[in-house]
């Protein structure tokens, strides 16, 4: 695999969920440390990639105001992160797509670099971040060529990320030195806790 550069990667921010655990709020637009959560994700991910896409199924105009293209799921009914990844793989300008959720404002500044290095070393189709023995499947680097395979999986009714991963060559990449970087904010309680911990801390 050739050396990583910003021209080779599309970053896909997953903001297409219903926010059930946040009382139905659009989590990417919930304010944290003075800005919408998605703004923090963009700030950390954009320097690592050449293109940013935002997968969102509502409030598309508000997301577009951040200056990036917004793409909605092709599957109706909030089908989960794989539906967002499917659109990202379909619309990406590059052969590699990295994903990050809109509710993880502390994501690592070396996320893409480490995933890319491990993917190349393993010859894998997909690299996923892991801390300890816990994988973080929505933080992944994926080859665009698996798009048709994913579309077929979704068309057959598949929705679970781990079930799809099981059909691919996957490498898990340790980020044990940055466990807090993968903290996501799913509930109002977690939001209050993160704000109380300093809000804009950078693990």
C-alpha beads as a LAMMPS data file, in Angstrom:
LAMMPS data file: protein, C-alpha beads

203 atoms
202 bonds

1 atom types
1 bond types

-500.0 500.0 xlo xhi
-500.0 500.0 ylo yhi
-500.0 500.0 zlo zhi

Masses

1 110.0

Atoms # bond

1 1 1 0.000 0.000 0.000
2 1 1 1.452 3.423 -0.926
3 1 1 2.366 5.953 1.784
4 1 1 -0.537 7.876 3.256
5 1 1 -1.191 11.434 2.149
6 1 1 -4.187 13.684 2.469
7 1 1 -5.087 13.187 -1.175
8 1 1 -5.851 9.507 -0.716
9 1 1 -8.615 9.452 1.906
10 1 1 -12.285 10.420 2.174
11 1 1 -13.510 11.106 5.703
12 1 1 -17.118 10.155 6.406
13 1 1 -18.786 11.600 9.505
14 1 1 -21.732 9.474 10.578
15 1 1 -24.569 11.724 11.748
16 1 1 -27.528 9.777 10.412
17 1 1 -28.921 8.287 13.606
18 1 1 -32.112 9.049 15.503
19 1 1 -30.420 9.972 18.778
20 1 1 -32.817 7.806 20.779
21 1 1 -30.629 7.783 23.888
22 1 1 -30.355 11.581 23.627
23 1 1 -34.143 11.950 23.641
24 1 1 -34.344 12.126 19.864
25 1 1 -31.895 15.006 19.553
26 1 1 -29.687 15.248 16.483
27 1 1 -26.459 14.518 18.357
28 1 1 -24.094 16.111 15.901
29 1 1 -25.833 19.452 16.439
30 1 1 -25.963 19.243 20.249
31 1 1 -23.710 21.912 21.730
32 1 1 -20.561 20.816 23.534
33 1 1 -17.763 23.133 24.673
34 1 1 -19.424 26.037 22.880
35 1 1 -19.892 24.363 19.496
36 1 1 -21.971 21.589 17.933
37 1 1 -20.358 18.201 18.510
38 1 1 -19.901 17.649 14.784
39 1 1 -17.713 20.769 14.645
40 1 1 -15.233 19.132 17.022
41 1 1 -15.211 15.968 14.909
42 1 1 -14.609 17.975 11.728
43 1 1 -11.776 19.891 13.391
44 1 1 -9.970 16.670 14.306
45 1 1 -10.719 14.624 11.198
46 1 1 -10.305 17.215 8.423
47 1 1 -6.489 17.562 8.761
48 1 1 -6.167 13.787 8.282
49 1 1 -8.125 13.494 5.021
50 1 1 -8.574 15.209 1.677
51 1 1 -12.379 15.041 1.452
52 1 1 -15.088 15.238 4.110
53 1 1 -18.615 13.885 3.642
54 1 1 -21.329 14.131 6.287
55 1 1 -23.952 11.397 6.386
56 1 1 -27.134 12.915 7.820
57 1 1 -30.822 12.052 7.448
58 1 1 -32.257 15.283 8.872
59 1 1 -31.188 18.911 9.325
60 1 1 -29.192 18.663 6.111
61 1 1 -29.042 22.439 5.669
62 1 1 -27.528 22.912 9.124
63 1 1 -24.910 20.278 8.417
64 1 1 -24.187 21.769 4.982
65 1 1 -23.424 25.075 6.701
66 1 1 -20.157 23.535 7.917
67 1 1 -18.991 23.650 4.303
68 1 1 -19.052 19.987 3.360
69 1 1 -21.272 17.812 1.226
70 1 1 -24.151 16.114 3.061
71 1 1 -25.397 12.699 1.935
72 1 1 -28.454 10.846 3.228
73 1 1 -28.993 7.094 3.517
74 1 1 -30.419 5.380 0.454
75 1 1 -32.278 3.040 2.807
76 1 1 -35.258 4.504 4.628
77 1 1 -35.955 4.130 8.319
78 1 1 -32.643 5.016 9.973
79 1 1 -30.987 1.706 9.130
80 1 1 -27.817 2.312 11.143
81 1 1 -24.153 3.093 10.472
82 1 1 -23.757 0.545 7.677
83 1 1 -26.355 2.436 5.648
84 1 1 -24.285 5.581 6.106
85 1 1 -21.101 3.770 5.143
86 1 1 -22.786 2.431 2.021
87 1 1 -23.532 5.973 0.870
88 1 1 -20.030 7.098 1.772
89 1 1 -18.455 4.329 -0.280
90 1 1 -20.770 5.178 -3.186
91 1 1 -20.002 8.900 -3.132
92 1 1 -16.346 9.026 -2.043
93 1 1 -13.769 10.603 -4.315
94 1 1 -11.022 8.278 -3.081
95 1 1 -10.343 4.563 -2.814
96 1 1 -10.167 4.634 0.987
97 1 1 -12.905 5.866 3.328
98 1 1 -12.461 6.476 7.045
99 1 1 -15.485 6.809 9.321
100 1 1 -16.073 8.616 12.591
101 1 1 -19.320 9.230 14.485
102 1 1 -20.605 12.749 15.055
103 1 1 -20.754 12.248 18.830
104 1 1 -17.058 11.529 19.466
105 1 1 -15.404 14.938 19.804
106 1 1 -12.069 13.582 21.079
107 1 1 -11.111 11.292 18.183
108 1 1 -7.362 10.737 17.713
109 1 1 -5.250 13.009 15.547
110 1 1 -3.425 9.863 14.370
111 1 1 -6.558 7.820 13.640
112 1 1 -6.085 7.626 9.874
113 1 1 -2.330 7.116 10.018
114 1 1 -2.511 4.117 12.340
115 1 1 -5.460 2.498 10.591
116 1 1 -3.776 2.926 7.221
117 1 1 -0.449 1.480 8.370
118 1 1 -2.101 -1.591 9.878
119 1 1 -4.370 -2.118 6.881
120 1 1 -1.342 -2.121 4.584
121 1 1 0.676 -4.439 6.802
122 1 1 -2.184 -6.938 7.049
123 1 1 -3.428 -6.621 3.472
124 1 1 -6.917 -6.212 4.956
125 1 1 -10.112 -4.833 3.441
126 1 1 -10.937 -2.929 6.588
127 1 1 -9.100 -1.657 9.666
128 1 1 -10.999 -0.923 12.875
129 1 1 -9.848 0.864 16.025
130 1 1 -9.657 -1.051 19.305
131 1 1 -8.897 -0.177 22.915
132 1 1 -8.119 -3.116 25.183
133 1 1 -10.372 -5.918 23.987
134 1 1 -13.095 -3.505 22.839
135 1 1 -13.333 -2.784 19.104
136 1 1 -14.872 0.513 17.971
137 1 1 -16.507 -0.459 14.667
138 1 1 -17.674 3.030 13.690
139 1 1 -14.015 4.143 13.658
140 1 1 -12.817 2.256 10.609
141 1 1 -10.833 2.612 7.409
142 1 1 -12.420 0.763 4.517
143 1 1 -11.510 0.072 0.904
144 1 1 -14.065 1.481 -1.484
145 1 1 -14.014 -1.709 -3.532
146 1 1 -16.134 -3.487 -0.872
147 1 1 -19.085 -1.224 -1.702
148 1 1 -20.957 -3.780 -3.812
149 1 1 -20.434 -6.409 -1.118
150 1 1 -21.893 -4.074 1.518
151 1 1 -24.824 -3.136 -0.696
152 1 1 -25.650 -6.819 -1.170
153 1 1 -25.445 -7.364 2.604
154 1 1 -27.877 -4.502 3.228
155 1 1 -30.216 -5.593 0.438
156 1 1 -30.405 -9.002 2.120
157 1 1 -31.561 -7.343 5.338
158 1 1 -28.234 -7.239 7.165
159 1 1 -27.789 -4.340 9.560
160 1 1 -25.266 -5.413 12.208
161 1 1 -21.779 -4.047 11.752
162 1 1 -20.021 -7.039 13.335
163 1 1 -21.949 -9.466 11.106
164 1 1 -20.726 -7.638 7.999
165 1 1 -17.167 -7.392 9.299
166 1 1 -17.171 -11.174 9.731
167 1 1 -17.425 -11.533 5.936
168 1 1 -14.302 -9.430 5.274
169 1 1 -10.584 -9.442 5.937
170 1 1 -10.380 -7.164 8.992
171 1 1 -7.486 -5.990 11.157
172 1 1 -8.045 -4.473 14.607
173 1 1 -5.712 -1.615 15.478
174 1 1 -4.753 -0.904 19.092
175 1 1 -5.155 2.614 20.474
176 1 1 -4.522 1.642 24.088
177 1 1 -2.504 4.822 24.624
178 1 1 -5.610 6.939 23.849
179 1 1 -8.620 5.147 25.380
180 1 1 -10.555 8.350 26.059
181 1 1 -10.258 9.405 22.430
182 1 1 -13.091 7.035 21.557
183 1 1 -15.484 8.286 24.226
184 1 1 -18.783 9.119 22.622
185 1 1 -21.625 11.166 24.040
186 1 1 -24.871 9.246 23.699
187 1 1 -27.003 10.610 26.538
188 1 1 -27.727 13.872 28.324
189 1 1 -25.981 12.420 31.379
190 1 1 -22.822 11.683 29.387
191 1 1 -22.991 15.172 27.926
192 1 1 -23.200 16.719 31.393
193 1 1 -20.340 14.533 32.612
194 1 1 -18.102 15.478 29.688
195 1 1 -18.869 19.152 30.198
196 1 1 -18.065 18.809 33.873
197 1 1 -14.759 17.112 33.085
198 1 1 -13.585 20.167 31.225
199 1 1 -15.465 19.875 27.974
200 1 1 -12.754 20.646 25.502
201 1 1 -10.099 18.362 26.933
202 1 1 -7.941 16.640 24.344
203 1 1 -6.892 13.115 25.347

Bonds

1 1 1 2
2 1 2 3
3 1 3 4
4 1 4 5
5 1 5 6
6 1 6 7
7 1 7 8
8 1 8 9
9 1 9 10
10 1 10 11
11 1 11 12
12 1 12 13
13 1 13 14
14 1 14 15
15 1 15 16
16 1 16 17
17 1 17 18
18 1 18 19
19 1 19 20
20 1 20 21
21 1 21 22
22 1 22 23
23 1 23 24
24 1 24 25
25 1 25 26
26 1 26 27
27 1 27 28
28 1 28 29
29 1 29 30
30 1 30 31
31 1 31 32
32 1 32 33
33 1 33 34
34 1 34 35
35 1 35 36
36 1 36 37
37 1 37 38
38 1 38 39
39 1 39 40
40 1 40 41
41 1 41 42
42 1 42 43
43 1 43 44
44 1 44 45
45 1 45 46
46 1 46 47
47 1 47 48
48 1 48 49
49 1 49 50
50 1 50 51
51 1 51 52
52 1 52 53
53 1 53 54
54 1 54 55
55 1 55 56
56 1 56 57
57 1 57 58
58 1 58 59
59 1 59 60
60 1 60 61
61 1 61 62
62 1 62 63
63 1 63 64
64 1 64 65
65 1 65 66
66 1 66 67
67 1 67 68
68 1 68 69
69 1 69 70
70 1 70 71
71 1 71 72
72 1 72 73
73 1 73 74
74 1 74 75
75 1 75 76
76 1 76 77
77 1 77 78
78 1 78 79
79 1 79 80
80 1 80 81
81 1 81 82
82 1 82 83
83 1 83 84
84 1 84 85
85 1 85 86
86 1 86 87
87 1 87 88
88 1 88 89
89 1 89 90
90 1 90 91
91 1 91 92
92 1 92 93
93 1 93 94
94 1 94 95
95 1 95 96
96 1 96 97
97 1 97 98
98 1 98 99
99 1 99 100
100 1 100 101
101 1 101 102
102 1 102 103
103 1 103 104
104 1 104 105
105 1 105 106
106 1 106 107
107 1 107 108
108 1 108 109
109 1 109 110
110 1 110 111
111 1 111 112
112 1 112 113
113 1 113 114
114 1 114 115
115 1 115 116
116 1 116 117
117 1 117 118
118 1 118 119
119 1 119 120
120 1 120 121
121 1 121 122
122 1 122 123
123 1 123 124
124 1 124 125
125 1 125 126
126 1 126 127
127 1 127 128
128 1 128 129
129 1 129 130
130 1 130 131
131 1 131 132
132 1 132 133
133 1 133 134
134 1 134 135
135 1 135 136
136 1 136 137
137 1 137 138
138 1 138 139
139 1 139 140
140 1 140 141
141 1 141 142
142 1 142 143
143 1 143 144
144 1 144 145
145 1 145 146
146 1 146 147
147 1 147 148
148 1 148 149
149 1 149 150
150 1 150 151
151 1 151 152
152 1 152 153
153 1 153 154
154 1 154 155
155 1 155 156
156 1 156 157
157 1 157 158
158 1 158 159
159 1 159 160
160 1 160 161
161 1 161 162
162 1 162 163
163 1 163 164
164 1 164 165
165 1 165 166
166 1 166 167
167 1 167 168
168 1 168 169
169 1 169 170
170 1 170 171
171 1 171 172
172 1 172 173
173 1 173 174
174 1 174 175
175 1 175 176
176 1 176 177
177 1 177 178
178 1 178 179
179 1 179 180
180 1 180 181
181 1 181 182
182 1 182 183
183 1 183 184
184 1 184 185
185 1 185 186
186 1 186 187
187 1 187 188
188 1 188 189
189 1 189 190
190 1 190 191
191 1 191 192
192 1 192 193
193 1 193 194
194 1 194 195
195 1 195 196
196 1 196 197
197 1 197 198
198 1 198 199
199 1 199 200
200 1 200 201
201 1 201 202
202 1 202 203
